[in-house]
Amino acid sequence: MPLPPLVSKLPDVGTSIFAVMSQLAAECGAINLAQGFPDYDPPQVLTEALARHATTPGHQQYAPMPGLLRLREQISRKTALLYGVTPPDPDTEITVTSGATEALYAVLAAVVRPGDEVLVFEPAYDLYGPAIRLQGGVPVYVPLRLPDFRPDWDLVAAALTPRTRLVLLNTPHNPSGAVLTADDLRTLGRLLENTATLVLSDEVYEHMVFDGRQHRSARQEPTLAERSFVLSSFGKTYHATGWKVGYCVAPPQLTAEVRRVHQFITFAVSTPTQHALADILADTSLYTTLPGFYQRKRDQFAALLHATGFELLPTQGAYFQLARYQQLSTTDDVTFARYLTREAGVAVVPVSAFYHDGRDHGLIRFCFAKRDETLVAAATRLRSPR
């Protein structure tokens, strides 16, 4: 008897736009400013630490399921130092995960039940919606205001219902680079104060904020801290996205639920990698210098694009630059992104990919986490399409 057709859980979901554009870039020999990864190496002290621990006896076996204690202790100190909060308990409030992606999925799998609603601000990273739906949850999309991508808290209040299980934040925001303020977090705290709604705060770009701004973490707002899962990423912080190491900080009751799921997804993260990160995490200069490092790249890239016809939107954080292209083309953003990749030799991401319904605002996203020579070469191609 032939196997009946498999019924997909995500029949409307194809290959990620980031993988699609990266593949097209490779096929066309284009400079890849689409996918969000640096083209430079992690700090040498980190790669040297990894090489050292890769040959240390006993460091090739499973790490403890929640992560190495020495790494969790360093994360606790870093969290308290940066945000002026009580150090989270390494034993009960910190879990090391296989990237922030696994942490996010583990949170959703742990707390979202069939029929639960999850508020998602759009545009949104394309993982959020499918991961919610795989748990039987219902994404409820709340649009951010353009052109500054600020939350409309009246819309948020109207979207909250007794079925709202979780509000998903992302600050600094991908793709726009917008940064939530202390007032934003206080407002959300007031809206949730007398509810059982939880918060998942994706803060992987926490060290990339510009023009004197400060990243505000959900852990700094008391009403949110007691109900929040806060995610971060060593891959983003140390230019090592391929290492896939992140972590989740949450109160003990919430951490217990994350770990119930985490142990059955990856169980434990690479042992020598965790040792290497624990070795260098006390060196605060490796991340406190990142705002200036990336602000310089943002400003350099903006200057390079000045004469290209792109209209650049303000970027407060992260390492992405949104741009309008209407002076150059009247096509939709997907068509224009493919044109740039094929004809100009520079791959970008159409921002409609960050909307569940493919809404097109005529925007594309560049990643400027690249070497100076890469940015110069990309700008040269954009000024003179081949």
HELIX and SHEET records of a PDB file:
HELIX    1   1 ILE A   17  CYS A   28  1                                  12    
HELIX    2   2 GLN A   44  ALA A   54  1                                  11    
HELIX    3   3 LEU A   69  TYR A   83  1                                  15    
HELIX    4   4 GLY A   99  VAL A  111  1                                  13    
HELIX    5   5 TYR A  128  LEU A  134  1                                   7    
HELIX    6   6 TRP A  153  ALA A  159  1                                   7    
HELIX    7   7 ALA A  182  LEU A  192  1                                  11    
HELIX    8   8 ALA A  218  GLN A  220  5                                   3    
HELIX    9   9 PRO A  222  ALA A  225  1                                   4    
HELIX   10  10 PHE A  234  THR A  237  1                                   4    
HELIX   11  11 THR A  241  TRP A  243  5                                   3    
HELIX   12  12 PRO A  252  ILE A  265  1                                  14    
HELIX   13  13 THR A  271  ILE A  280  1                                  10    
HELIX   14  14 SER A  285  THR A  288  1                                   4    
HELIX   15  15 LEU A  290  LEU A  304  1                                  15    
HELIX   16  16 ASP A  333  TYR A  339  1                                   7    
HELIX   17  17 LEU A  340  ALA A  344  3                                   5    
HELIX   18  18 VAL A  351  PHE A  354  5                                   4    
HELIX   19  19 ASP A  372  ARG A  383  1                                  12    
SHEET    1   A 2 ILE A  31  ASN A  32  0                                        
SHEET    2   A 2 VAL A 346  ALA A 347  1                                        
SHEET    1   B 7 ILE A  94  THR A  97  0                                        
SHEET    2   B 7 GLY A 246  VAL A 249 -1                                        
SHEET    3   B 7 SER A 228  SER A 233 -1                                        
SHEET    4   B 7 LEU A 198  ASP A 202  1                                        
SHEET    5   B 7 THR A 164  ASN A 170  1                                        
SHEET    6   B 7 GLU A 117  GLU A 122  1                                        
SHEET    7   B 7 VAL A 138  PRO A 143  1                                        
SHEET    1   C 4 GLU A 311  LEU A 312  0                                        
SHEET    2   C 4 PHE A 320  ARG A 324 -1                                        
SHEET    3   C 4 LEU A 363  CYS A 367 -1                                        
SHEET    4   C 4 VAL A 349  PRO A 350 -1                                        
END                                                                             
